[in-house]
Amino acid sequence: MKSGRYFIGNGIRGSDLIRYAFLVFLYLCLYSIVKAGGKDFKEDKNAVHILEGLPADFPKFKITVSNNPDPDYLFLGVTSANNPYIMILDNNGRPIFYKRTPSGTYDFKVQPNGLLTYYDMKSGCYYAMDSTYAVVDSFKCENGYTTDIHELRLLPNGHALLIGRDTRTMDLSKTISGGSTHASVIGNVIQELDKNKNVVFQWLCWDHLDITDSYYDLTQSTIDFTHANSIDIDDDGNLIVSFRNLQEIDKIDRETGNIIWRFGGKKSQFKLLNDSLGFSWQHAARKLTNGNIILFDNGCKRQPALMSFSRAVEYKLNTQSNTAEMVWQFRNTPDIYSIGLGYAQRLNNGNTLIGWGAALPTVTEVRPDGTKSFEISFQENIYSYRAYRFPWKGKVSPSNVNKNKLAEFSLSQNFPNPFNSKTVINYQLATGSYVKLKVYNSLGKEVAILVNGNKPAGKYSVTFGSSILSNGVYFYRLNAGAFVSTRKMMILK
C-alpha cells in the first residue's frame, strides 16, 4: 500500500444517482484504507504526514512506499539543530517514542544489551537509555581525546568501543608540495573501555597509516586525515573499520593494533571483481552473517562528475586470492546522491534498509531483487545520520516519556545576575555522577569550589557568596561525567 497519495474531492456534483452512489462508495473505501493505515494521520496538500499531538517542530515526513516491509521499528536521529529529535516509528509512521534533544543527534540505535544509545552534539558524548527511556549511562573517550560522533558499540562483555578524534599540528611542507608548515591535522583513535570505563585497548592512526594515503586536500590548513566512521567486530574478534577520507576498509588486530588487510584506497590489497567503479567516501562497513561486507557507498568525486551517485553495495572478500567480488548492489532509479552520512543494514527478512544520509528520500527498504517494500522522506534539509530497524519492547506511549525522569544533564544561569552578595546556581543530573562545580575569574584562575564529590541523579541548588571577591565577570563550570557546561556571571557591589 502506498500512503500519502489519497485525494478526495470536497463536493460531488451531478444528477446521476448511480454516479453519486459510486462516488460515495469510493470515498468510503478510500477513507477506510487510510484510517486502517494510520488513523491518527492528517494530510496536507503536500501529502506530508502530521500526527496529532506532536510538537510543532517535530520533523514532518511522508511515506511513499509501503508494501509488506520488515515488521521491526524504524530508529532515526535527526542531525539538524533546528529539529533535534530521536524517534522510533512503526511502519505507519506512528512514533512509539520520540524525544527532543538539546542539539543534533547521531547514531540512535539499540545495543545488544538492550540499551538505546545516541550521540548528543551539545554534550559531546553518548547517552544510554533503558526501556523506559530514562538516561542510565554515558560514554566518552578517555585519555583526553574528543569523542567522535560516528560510532559506539557496546559488547557482550560489558566493554564499549568508541572512535575518538586527535588533532595534531604538523609540518607538511616537506611531505606535500604546497603543504603548510603548521597544518592542523585531525586523526582518529579507537578505544575499548571496560565496565569501569578504563581503557583496555587504544589504537592511533598515526602509528599505522601514512598521511599521504588520504584523499583529503593536504595543502589545506586544516586536514581531516582519516575520518573513521564505523567499527564492526569480525568473527575472530578483530575490528573492521571504515576510513572515509582514505576510501578504505581496514581490518585491525585487536591485540597488537596491526593492520591485517586493507580494502580500497591507495594501498588496497584486493582486486575488484564485477565492479568497475569501486566505492568512494563511504560510510558504515558491516560484516554480514554470510561473511560478506556491506557498506554505504556515498560515491563522491567520481569521474566524470555525472558518475557521482550513492548506493548500497555488498562485497565477497577472498583473503586467499585477494579478490573482492561485488555480489549485490542497489542503485536507485533515478540516481540518489548523498554527499555525507548514510547506512546500509541487512534485515532479518533478507531485505536491505538503506539510510540515504544527506539526501532524500530518507530511508528505502529494498528486497534482494531491488524492488522497494518501504520508503519514507523527511522534508527538505532534515536528515538522519543513519537509519536502523530493530525489534523493540519499550514503552509505546510518547505522552508518558520522561514525565518523571530527568532526561538530560543541565546547568542553569545563576539568579540573580548580576548580583551583590549571593546568587543561586541550579543544575540537574540525569544519572549519578562525580560532580565538580567550580568558579573561575576572567583570567581562568580557580577562585571557589562549590561541589566536589559523587551525587545521585536529581536537581540541585547551590548558593554562592561573593564576600571575598571583587567586582567583575566570573565563570562557573559544571563537570559531571561526560557532561561539561560553563556559564558567565557578574558581581556588582
C-alpha positions as CSV (number, residue, x, y, z in Angstrom):
1,M,0.0,0.0,0.0
2,K,1.3,3.5,-0.8
3,S,0.5,6.1,1.9
4,G,0.1,9.8,1.5
5,R,-1.4,9.7,-2.0
6,Y,-5.2,9.8,-1.5
7,F,-7.1,12.8,-2.8
8,I,-10.8,13.1,-2.2
9,G,-13.0,15.9,-3.7
10,N,-14.7,18.3,-1.3
11,G,-18.1,18.0,-3.1
12,I,-19.9,15.9,-5.7
13,R,-22.0,17.3,-8.4
14,G,-24.3,15.8,-11.0
15,S,-27.8,14.4,-11.1
16,D,-26.8,10.9,-11.9
17,L,-27.8,8.9,-8.8
18,I,-25.8,5.9,-9.8
19,R,-22.7,8.0,-10.3
20,Y,-23.3,9.8,-7.0
21,A,-23.7,6.4,-5.1
22,F,-20.5,5.1,-6.7
23,L,-18.5,8.2,-5.7
24,V,-19.8,7.9,-2.1
25,F,-18.8,4.2,-2.1
26,L,-15.4,5.0,-3.5
27,Y,-14.9,7.8,-0.9
28,L,-15.8,5.4,2.0
29,C,-13.5,2.7,0.7
30,L,-10.5,5.0,0.4
31,Y,-11.3,6.6,3.7
32,S,-11.3,3.2,5.4
33,I,-8.0,2.3,3.8
34,V,-6.3,5.5,5.0
35,K,-7.8,5.0,8.5
36,A,-6.6,1.4,8.7
37,G,-3.1,2.5,7.7
38,G,-2.9,5.2,10.3
39,K,-6.0,6.5,12.0
40,D,-4.2,9.5,13.7
41,F,-2.8,11.0,10.4
42,K,-4.0,14.2,8.8
43,E,-3.0,15.1,5.3
44,D,-1.9,18.4,3.9
45,K,-1.8,19.4,0.2
46,N,1.8,18.1,0.0
47,A,0.9,14.7,1.4
48,V,3.1,15.2,4.4
49,H,2.1,13.2,7.5
50,I,1.3,15.2,10.5
51,L,0.5,13.2,13.6
52,E,-2.0,14.8,16.1
53,G,-0.5,15.7,19.5
54,L,3.1,16.0,18.3
55,P,5.2,19.1,19.0
56,A,5.0,21.8,16.3
57,D,8.7,21.4,15.4
58,F,8.5,17.6,15.1
59,P,10.1,16.7,11.7
60,K,7.4,16.2,9.1
61,F,7.6,13.3,6.7
62,K,5.7,11.3,4.1
63,I,5.6,7.6,3.4
64,T,5.6,6.9,-0.3
65,V,6.0,3.2,-0.4
66,S,4.7,0.6,2.0
67,N,4.4,-2.9,0.6
68,N,4.9,-5.7,3.1
69,P,8.1,-4.2,4.7
70,D,10.0,-5.8,7.6
71,P,7.9,-5.6,10.8
72,D,10.6,-4.1,13.0
73,Y,10.6,-0.5,14.1
74,L,12.5,2.4,12.4
75,F,15.1,4.2,14.5
76,L,16.0,7.7,13.3
77,G,18.1,10.5,14.8
78,V,17.8,14.0,13.3
79,T,21.1,15.8,12.8
80,S,19.5,19.2,12.4
81,A,19.9,21.6,15.3
82,N,16.5,23.1,14.4
83,N,14.6,19.8,14.8
84,P,16.8,17.7,17.1
85,Y,14.7,14.6,17.7
86,I,15.3,10.9,18.2
87,M,12.4,8.7,17.3
88,I,11.1,5.2,16.9
89,L,8.4,4.8,14.2
90,D,6.2,1.9,13.2
91,N,5.5,1.2,9.5
92,N,2.5,3.5,9.5
93,G,4.7,6.4,10.7
94,R,3.4,6.5,14.2
95,P,6.0,7.4,16.8
96,I,6.0,4.9,19.6
97,F,8.7,7.1,21.2
98,Y,10.2,10.5,20.5
99,K,12.4,12.9,22.4
100,R,13.6,16.4,21.6
101,T,17.3,16.6,22.4
102,P,19.4,19.7,23.2
103,S,21.2,19.5,19.8
104,G,21.6,17.4,16.7
105,T,21.9,13.6,17.3
106,Y,23.8,10.8,15.7
107,D,23.7,7.0,15.7
108,F,20.5,6.3,17.6
109,K,20.2,2.6,17.9
110,V,19.6,-0.5,20.1
111,Q,22.7,-2.0,21.5
112,P,23.0,-5.8,22.1
113,N,22.4,-5.4,25.8
114,G,19.0,-3.7,25.1
115,L,20.1,-0.1,25.9
116,L,19.3,2.7,23.5
117,T,22.2,4.9,22.7
118,Y,22.8,8.2,20.8
119,Y,25.4,10.8,20.4
120,D,24.5,14.3,21.6
121,M,26.3,17.1,19.8
122,K,25.9,19.6,22.7
123,S,27.3,17.3,25.4
124,G,30.0,15.7,23.1
125,C,29.2,12.2,24.4
126,Y,26.9,9.2,24.0
127,Y,23.9,8.7,26.3
128,A,22.3,5.4,27.0
129,M,18.7,4.9,27.9
130,D,16.8,1.9,29.3
131,S,13.4,0.6,28.0
132,T,11.6,3.3,30.0
133,Y,13.7,5.9,28.1
134,A,15.5,7.0,31.3
135,V,19.1,8.0,30.8
136,V,21.2,5.5,32.7
137,D,24.7,5.9,31.5
138,S,27.1,8.0,29.3
139,F,30.2,7.1,27.3
140,K,33.1,9.2,26.1
141,C,36.7,8.7,25.0
142,E,39.3,8.8,27.8
143,N,42.9,10.0,27.9
144,G,42.0,13.4,26.7
145,Y,40.6,12.6,23.3
146,T,37.5,14.1,21.9
147,T,34.6,11.7,21.4
148,D,33.7,11.3,17.7
149,I,30.0,11.3,16.5
150,H,30.1,8.2,14.4
151,E,30.0,5.0,16.4
152,L,29.5,3.4,19.8
153,R,29.5,-0.4,20.0
154,L,28.6,-2.0,23.4
155,L,29.9,-5.5,23.6
156,P,28.5,-8.6,25.3
157,N,31.3,-8.5,27.9
158,G,30.2,-5.0,29.0
159,H,33.0,-3.2,27.2
160,A,32.5,-0.3,24.8
161,L,34.2,0.6,21.5
162,L,34.4,4.2,20.5
163,I,36.0,6.4,17.9
164,G,37.9,9.5,19.1
165,R,39.5,12.5,17.4
166,D,43.1,13.5,17.9
167,T,44.3,16.8,16.4
168,R,48.0,17.5,15.9
169,T,50.0,20.3,14.4
170,M,52.3,19.1,11.7
171,D,54.8,20.5,9.3
172,L,53.7,19.1,5.9
173,S,55.8,21.5,3.8
174,K,58.5,18.8,3.2
175,T,56.0,16.0,2.6
176,I,53.4,17.6,0.3
177,S,54.0,20.2,-2.4
178,G,52.3,23.3,-1.1
179,G,51.8,21.8,2.4
180,S,51.5,24.0,5.4
181,T,54.3,24.3,7.9
182,H,51.7,24.4,10.7
183,A,48.8,22.2,9.4
184,S,46.2,21.2,11.9
185,V,45.7,17.5,11.2
186,I,42.7,15.6,12.6
187,G,43.3,11.9,13.1
188,N,41.4,9.1,14.8
189,V,41.9,7.0,17.9
190,I,39.9,3.8,18.6
191,Q,39.4,2.9,22.2
192,E,37.9,-0.1,24.0
193,L,36.7,0.7,27.6
194,D,35.9,-1.9,30.2
195,K,32.9,-1.8,32.5
196,N,34.6,0.8,34.7
197,K,35.5,3.0,31.7
198,N,39.1,2.1,31.9
199,V,41.0,2.0,28.5
200,V,42.0,-1.6,27.8
201,F,42.8,-1.1,24.1
202,Q,43.9,2.0,22.2
203,W,44.7,2.4,18.5
204,L,46.2,5.5,17.0
205,C,46.1,6.2,13.2
206,W,49.5,7.9,13.3
207,D,51.1,4.6,14.2
208,H,49.8,2.6,11.3
209,L,48.7,5.0,8.4
210,D,50.6,7.4,6.3
211,I,49.1,10.9,5.8
212,T,49.8,10.6,2.0
213,D,47.2,7.8,1.9
214,S,44.5,10.3,2.5
215,Y,42.4,11.7,-0.4
216,Y,41.8,14.9,1.5
217,D,43.4,18.1,0.2
218,L,46.7,18.0,2.1
219,T,47.5,21.6,1.2
220,Q,44.8,22.9,3.4
221,S,45.5,24.5,6.8
222,T,43.1,22.1,8.5
223,I,43.1,18.4,7.3
224,D,40.7,15.7,8.1
225,F,43.2,12.9,7.6
226,T,41.3,9.6,8.2
227,H,37.7,10.3,9.2
228,A,36.8,6.9,10.7
229,N,33.1,6.4,10.6
230,S,32.3,2.9,11.7
231,I,33.6,0.0,13.8
232,D,32.5,-3.6,13.4
233,I,33.7,-6.8,15.0
234,D,34.8,-9.7,12.8
235,D,34.1,-13.3,13.6
236,D,37.6,-13.7,15.0
237,G,37.1,-10.7,17.4
238,N,39.3,-8.3,15.4
239,L,38.0,-4.9,14.2
240,I,36.7,-3.8,10.8
241,V,36.9,0.0,10.5
242,S,35.8,2.3,7.7
243,F,38.0,5.3,7.0
244,R,36.1,7.7,4.7
245,N,38.9,10.0,3.8
246,L,41.2,7.1,2.9
247,Q,38.4,5.5,0.9
248,E,39.2,2.2,2.5
249,I,38.0,-0.5,4.9
250,D,40.7,-1.9,7.2
251,K,40.8,-5.0,9.4
252,I,42.7,-4.3,12.7
253,D,44.2,-6.8,15.1
254,R,42.5,-6.1,18.4
255,E,45.6,-7.2,20.4
256,T,48.5,-5.7,18.5
257,G,46.9,-2.9,16.6
258,N,48.5,-4.1,13.4
259,I,46.5,-3.8,10.1
260,I,45.6,-7.3,8.9
261,W,44.3,-6.2,5.5
262,R,43.3,-3.0,3.6
263,F,40.4,-2.9,1.2
264,G,40.0,0.1,-1.1
265,G,42.1,3.3,-1.2
266,K,45.6,3.8,-2.5
267,K,47.1,0.7,-0.9
268,S,44.3,-1.8,-1.4
269,Q,45.3,-5.4,-1.2
270,F,42.2,-6.6,-3.1
271,K,41.4,-6.8,-6.8
272,L,37.8,-5.7,-7.5
273,L,35.7,-8.2,-9.5
274,N,32.3,-7.4,-11.1
275,D,32.7,-3.7,-10.1
276,S,34.4,-1.2,-12.4
277,L,33.7,1.8,-10.0
278,G,34.7,0.7,-6.6
279,F,33.5,2.7,-3.6
280,S,34.4,6.2,-2.6
281,W,34.0,8.4,0.6
282,Q,31.9,5.6,2.1
283,H,30.1,5.1,5.4
284,A,29.5,2.2,7.7
285,A,31.1,-1.1,6.7
286,R,29.3,-4.1,8.3
287,K,30.2,-7.8,8.3
288,L,27.2,-9.9,7.3
289,T,26.3,-13.4,8.6
290,N,27.2,-14.8,5.2
291,G,30.8,-13.5,5.6
292,N,30.4,-10.6,3.1
293,I,30.8,-6.9,3.8
294,I,28.1,-4.4,3.1
295,L,28.6,-0.6,3.1
296,F,27.0,2.6,2.0
297,D,29.0,4.0,-0.9
298,N,28.5,7.8,-1.0
299,G,30.2,7.8,-4.4
300,C,31.6,11.3,-4.0
301,K,34.0,12.8,-6.6
302,R,33.8,10.0,-9.1
303,Q,35.0,11.0,-12.6
304,P,33.3,12.1,-14.7
305,A,31.2,14.1,-12.3
306,L,27.9,12.6,-13.7
307,M,29.0,9.3,-12.2
308,S,28.6,10.7,-8.6
309,F,25.8,8.7,-7.2
310,S,25.2,6.8,-3.9
311,R,24.4,3.1,-3.5
312,A,24.4,0.2,-1.0
313,V,26.9,-2.4,-2.1
314,E,27.9,-5.9,-0.9
315,Y,31.3,-7.5,-1.5
316,K,32.6,-11.0,-1.0
317,L,36.2,-10.8,0.1
318,N,38.6,-13.7,-0.5
319,T,41.7,-13.2,1.6
320,Q,43.5,-16.2,-0.1
321,S,43.2,-14.8,-3.7
322,N,43.0,-11.2,-2.5
323,T,39.8,-10.5,-4.5
324,A,36.7,-8.6,-3.7
325,E,33.7,-9.5,-5.8
326,M,30.6,-7.3,-5.8
327,V,27.7,-9.7,-5.3
328,W,24.9,-7.2,-4.8
329,Q,24.1,-3.5,-5.1
330,F,21.2,-1.2,-5.0
331,R,21.3,1.9,-7.1
332,N,18.1,3.9,-7.2
333,T,16.4,5.0,-10.4
334,P,16.8,7.9,-10.8
335,D,20.1,8.2,-9.0
336,I,20.3,9.5,-5.5
337,Y,23.5,11.3,-4.4
338,S,24.3,11.7,-0.8
339,I,27.4,13.7,-0.1
340,G,27.6,12.6,3.5
341,L,26.1,10.3,6.2
342,G,24.4,7.1,5.2
343,Y,24.0,3.4,6.2
344,A,23.0,0.0,4.9
345,Q,21.6,-2.7,7.1
346,R,20.8,-6.3,6.1
347,L,17.5,-7.2,7.8
348,N,16.3,-10.5,9.2
349,N,13.8,-10.9,6.4
350,G,16.6,-10.7,3.8
351,N,15.7,-7.1,2.7
352,T,18.2,-4.2,3.0
353,L,17.4,-1.0,4.8
354,I,19.2,2.0,3.2
355,G,19.5,5.3,5.1
356,W,20.4,7.8,2.4
357,G,22.0,10.3,4.9
358,A,22.2,13.8,3.5
359,A,19.7,13.2,0.7
360,L,16.0,12.4,0.1
361,P,14.3,10.0,0.4
362,T,15.4,9.4,4.0
363,V,15.1,5.7,4.1
364,T,14.4,3.0,1.5
365,E,13.9,-0.7,2.2
366,V,14.6,-3.0,-0.8
367,R,14.2,-6.7,-1.5
368,P,17.1,-8.8,-2.8
369,D,15.7,-8.3,-6.3
370,G,15.8,-4.5,-5.9
371,T,12.1,-3.8,-5.6
372,K,11.1,-1.5,-2.9
373,S,9.0,-2.5,0.1
374,F,9.2,0.8,2.1
375,E,10.2,4.4,1.6
376,I,10.0,7.4,3.8
377,S,11.2,11.0,3.4
378,F,11.6,13.9,5.8
379,Q,11.1,17.4,4.5
380,E,14.0,19.0,2.8
381,N,17.1,19.8,4.9
382,I,16.1,17.3,7.6
383,Y,18.4,14.3,7.7
384,S,19.1,11.2,9.7
385,Y,22.7,10.2,10.1
386,R,21.8,6.5,10.0
387,A,18.6,4.6,9.8
388,Y,18.0,1.2,11.5
389,R,15.4,-1.4,12.1
390,F,15.2,-3.2,15.4
391,P,12.6,-5.1,17.3
392,W,11.7,-3.1,20.4
393,K,9.6,-3.8,23.6
394,G,10.0,-0.5,25.4
395,K,7.1,1.9,26.3
396,V,4.9,2.8,23.4
397,S,3.2,6.0,24.7
398,P,5.2,9.1,23.9
399,S,2.9,11.2,26.2
400,N,4.4,9.4,29.2
401,V,8.0,9.6,28.1
402,N,10.3,11.3,30.7
403,K,7.3,12.6,32.7
404,N,9.0,11.8,35.9
405,K,12.5,11.2,34.6
406,L,15.4,13.6,34.2
407,A,16.4,13.2,30.6
408,E,19.5,15.4,30.5
409,F,22.3,17.0,32.4
410,S,22.0,20.8,32.6
411,L,23.5,23.8,34.2
412,S,21.2,26.9,34.6
413,Q,22.0,30.5,34.6
414,N,22.5,31.8,38.1
415,F,19.9,34.1,39.7
416,P,20.1,36.9,40.4
417,N,22.7,38.0,37.8
418,P,24.4,40.4,38.2
419,F,24.4,40.0,42.0
420,N,25.8,41.7,45.0
421,S,26.4,39.3,47.8
422,K,24.7,36.0,47.0
423,T,23.4,34.1,43.9
424,V,21.9,30.7,43.4
425,I,23.1,28.2,40.8
426,N,20.8,25.3,39.8
427,Y,21.9,22.1,38.0
428,Q,20.5,18.7,37.3
429,L,22.0,15.2,36.8
430,A,20.4,12.6,34.6
431,T,22.5,9.9,36.3
432,G,24.6,9.6,39.3
433,S,27.9,11.2,38.6
434,Y,31.1,12.6,40.2
435,V,30.4,16.3,40.2
436,K,32.7,19.3,40.1
437,L,31.2,22.8,40.2
438,K,33.9,25.5,40.3
439,V,34.1,29.3,39.9
440,Y,36.9,31.0,37.9
441,N,37.8,34.6,37.4
442,S,38.2,36.2,34.0
443,L,41.9,35.1,33.8
444,G,40.9,31.4,34.2
445,K,42.1,31.2,37.8
446,E,40.0,29.0,40.1
447,V,38.5,31.1,42.9
448,A,35.9,28.8,44.5
449,I,34.9,25.1,44.7
450,L,31.2,24.7,45.2
451,V,30.8,21.0,44.7
452,N,33.4,18.2,44.5
453,G,32.0,14.7,45.0
454,N,29.6,12.0,44.0
455,K,25.9,13.0,43.6
456,P,22.9,10.8,42.7
457,A,20.6,11.8,39.8
458,G,18.5,14.8,40.7
459,K,18.1,18.5,40.7
460,Y,20.4,20.7,42.9
461,S,20.7,24.3,44.0
462,V,23.9,25.8,45.3
463,T,24.2,29.3,46.9
464,F,27.4,31.1,46.1
465,G,28.6,34.1,48.2
466,S,30.9,36.8,46.8
467,S,32.1,38.4,50.0
468,I,35.8,37.8,49.3
469,L,35.6,38.6,45.6
470,S,35.8,41.9,43.8
471,N,33.5,43.3,41.1
472,G,33.9,41.8,37.7
473,V,33.0,38.9,35.4
474,Y,33.3,35.3,36.6
475,F,32.6,31.9,35.1
476,Y,31.2,28.8,36.7
477,R,31.8,25.3,35.3
478,L,30.0,22.0,35.9
479,N,31.7,18.7,35.2
480,A,29.5,15.7,35.7
481,G,30.8,12.5,34.0
482,A,31.0,13.3,30.3
483,F,28.9,16.5,30.7
484,V,30.7,19.8,30.8
485,S,29.0,23.2,30.8
486,T,30.2,26.8,31.6
487,R,28.2,29.9,32.2
488,K,29.1,33.6,32.9
489,M,28.0,35.7,35.9
490,M,28.8,39.2,37.1
491,I,29.4,40.6,40.6
492,L,28.4,44.3,41.2
493,K,28.7,45.6,44.7
